[in-house]
Amino acid sequence: MANPRPRQPKRSGQAASAGSSVTSRALAVLGAFDSDRPRLTLSEIARRSDLPVATTYRLVGELVDWGALQRKGNDYMVGHRLWQLGLLAPVNHNIAEIAAPYMQDVLFVTKNIVNLFVLDGDRVLLLERILGTRVGSPFRRVGDHLPLHASAAGKAILAFGDPTLMESATQKMDKLTEHTLTSPEQLRREVARVRETGYAVSNQEAGDRNFGVAVPIISMSGRCTAALGVVSQEAPNRIGEVEPVLRITARRISRRMGVAMDE
């Protein structure tokens, strides 16, 4: 009996196109988009998803018809259908809906942008936001991600979350502005300070003229995978004015989440 023909290893670029299901290819197309590249051309989608242009063209057309993508000129963006599905995710119902009324209290006191972040892998996801009256348009949108090392919310979660997160955060410390922390030792010192004070700050580290203050939302079981914060522009927040209301509100959200889990 002849020996079976040995399989040839896949070359780079073939992983997505050869031997993959239609579902995995469609997911690769959707995975090409992120907060840094929310608009892509067809050729960019093909390159970032590692698929042939012809295959990408067919899949993109089907995704546009279904509403997962939308087209503007030569660019494609994530469509409304995916957003509607995302609203059904339990994390939105369990945290965003519970936190929203309490976030209004923070807005009333601070008059600044109020943000709710949750841990998403090795980054934080802006899950909910309420606009204030003292500042202009925010530079981040709901659904955007920020690295842990460059955001007040990320530092708060690093300080009170899973200890293994620090290793991930220090592996790739991208410099978003000239003020971003890029040294693992700097980040460790900053996180240690957050543990002592109970709040984290970001001084133009994620964006120019953007200053953030955040506190952890710690569940009744002691887990921290979310943070509540405010953002001001042009000038830092007065810690003495915003930190107490953030801390009290985070505790109220945590207690309400515990009640909701028992219901």
N, C-alpha and C positions, 0 to 999 in steps of 0.2 A: 504494500500500500504506500503510495507516494506521500511524502511529508507535506503537510498543509503549507500553503504559500504564506510566508511571514507577512504580517501587517506592516505597512510602511507608516512611520510616524508622521503625524500631521504637521505641516509647516505652519509657521505663524501666519495668521490671516485666514486659515482654513477652519479653525475651531468652530466658528459660528455658522459657516456656510456649508460645511460637509458633515453629514450624518446628524444634523440637528433637526428637531421638530419645528413645525411652523410656529408653534407657541413660543418656543425659545427664541426664534428669530424675531418674532414680533416684540417680545420683551426686550431683546437686544436693541431694537429700534427705539423703544420708549426709554431705555436706560441710557441712550446717548445724550439725553437732555439732563441738565442740572441747573442749579441756581446761577452758576457762572456762565452757562451757555443755554439760556432759555429759548433762543431762536437759532435755528440751524437750517442751512440749505440741504438739498438732497445729497449732494456729494459729501458734505460734512457728516450727515447722518450715516452714510455708508461707511465712511472712514472710521468714525467713532464706534460704530456697532460691529465693525469687522465683517461686513457683508458686501457681496457684489452689488454694483449700482443697479443692475436690472432687478435683482431680488428686492432691494431697498425700495425701488420705485413702485413695485407691485404692492409691497406691504404697507408703505406709506399711504398709497391710494386707498387701500381697504380701511386703514386706521382713520383716515380723514372722513370717509363715508360713515364710519361708525361713530365718530365724534371724539375719538381718543386724541386726535391731532387736528389742528386747524391750520389753514394756509393763508399767508399774507404776502402777496407778491411772490418772490422766490424763496421765502422763508417759511419754516414750519414751527409751530409751537404746540405745547400740550393743550388739548381741547377741553371743553366744558364737561364732557362725559366722565373723564377721569376725576375731575374735581368733585363732581356729584357723588361718585363712588367713594372718594376719599372721605367725604363727610360722614359716611356710614361706619368708618373705622371706630372700634370701641374706644381707642385712645382719645378721639375727639369728644365722644359723648361723656366719658368718664372724667375727663379733666377740663376740657374747654367749656363745656356747658355748666359744669359746677363752678368754675373759676370766674366766668363772665360777670355775674352780678357783683362779686367782690372786687373785680378789677375796676368796676365803675366807682367804687369807693376810693380807690387809689387815684383815679383820674380826678375826682372831685377835690381831693386834697392837693395833688401835685400839679394839675393842669398840664402834665406832660404825657408823652406817649407811654402807654402801659403795655408791656410785652409778657407773654407766657411762652416759655421755651420748654421743650421736652428733649430728653436724650434720644438720639437716633443714631445708633452705631457708635462711631467715635466723633460725632459732631452734635450740635444742638439744632433742633428744628424750631423755627418760629411758628408756633401752633395757633396763637390768637393774639390780636393786637387791638387796642382802643386808642384812637387819636386824641391828643390834647389840643389846647388852644394857644399854648405859648410858643410853639415851634412850627416850622414849615413842614413840608412833605418828608416822611421818613425815607431813609435810603435803603431799607429792607422791606420785603413784602412777606405776607403770610405764606408759608411754604418754603421760604429760603432757609438755607443752612449757614451756620457759622462754626468755625473751629473752636474747640474747647479753650485753647490757650489765648484766643484773641477776643473773647466776649466775657462780660460780667456774669452772664448766666452760666457759661461754660466753666468758669472758675468756681462758681458756687457749687456746681454739681461735682467738680473735681474734688473740692474740699470735703463734701459730705456724702459723696456717692461711692461706688465700688472702687477700692484702692487700685485695681488693675487699670483703671482708666488713665491714670497718670502715665503709665508706660506708653499707651497708645498716643496720648497727647504730645509727648515729647519726641515721638518718632519723626514727625513731619511738622515743624513749626513754621509754616509759611508766613512771610512778612507781608501783611495787607497794607500797612502804612508805615511811616518812619517811626511810629510809636509802638508798634507791635512787639511784644516780647518774643525773642527768638532763641533765648538761652534756656535749656532745661533747668539750670540752677535758679535762674530768675523766676521761672514759673513755680518751682517748688517753694521758694521763699514767699511768693505772692499767695499761693494756696495755703501755706501755713498761717499767713496773716488772716486770710479769710476764715480759717477755723477758729482763730482767736476772737475775731470781731463779730462773726456771724453774717457778714455781708461782703460782696465783691464789687469791685469797680472796674470800669474800662474807660481809659482816658485817650480817646482818639485811636484806639488800637484796632478797631474793626473798620473805622471810617473816619475821615477827616471831619473835625468839628462835631463829632458825635461822642457824647459822654453817657455812660451807663452805670446804673447801680442795680444790683440784683441780690436776692436772698433765696436760699434753697426752700423747696417745698418738700418736707420730709413726711413720709407716710406714717401711719400709726404703727407700722411694723418696723420703722427705722430706715426704710429705703428712701433714697433720694434720686429721682430720675427726672425732676422738673425744677424750674426756677421761675420766679416772678421778678420783673424788673421794670424800671422806667428809664427812658432815654431823653436827654436834653441836647440841644444843639447850641453851638457858640460858646456856652459856658457850662462848667460842671454843676451837677445838682448839689444842693446843700444837704449833706449827709444827715444832719440833725433833723431836717424836715421830712425827708423821704424814707429814711431807714426804718424808723419806728412804725410807720403805716404799712410798709412792705412786710415787715416781720409779723405784725399782728394779722395782716391779711393772709399771709402764707399759712399761718397756723389755722386760721378759720377755714381755708380751702382744704388743708390736710384733714381737719376734723370732719368736714362735710364729705370728703372722699371716703373716709372710714365708715361713715353712716351709710353712704350709698352702696358700698360693697356688702354691707350686712342686710340691705333691703332685698 
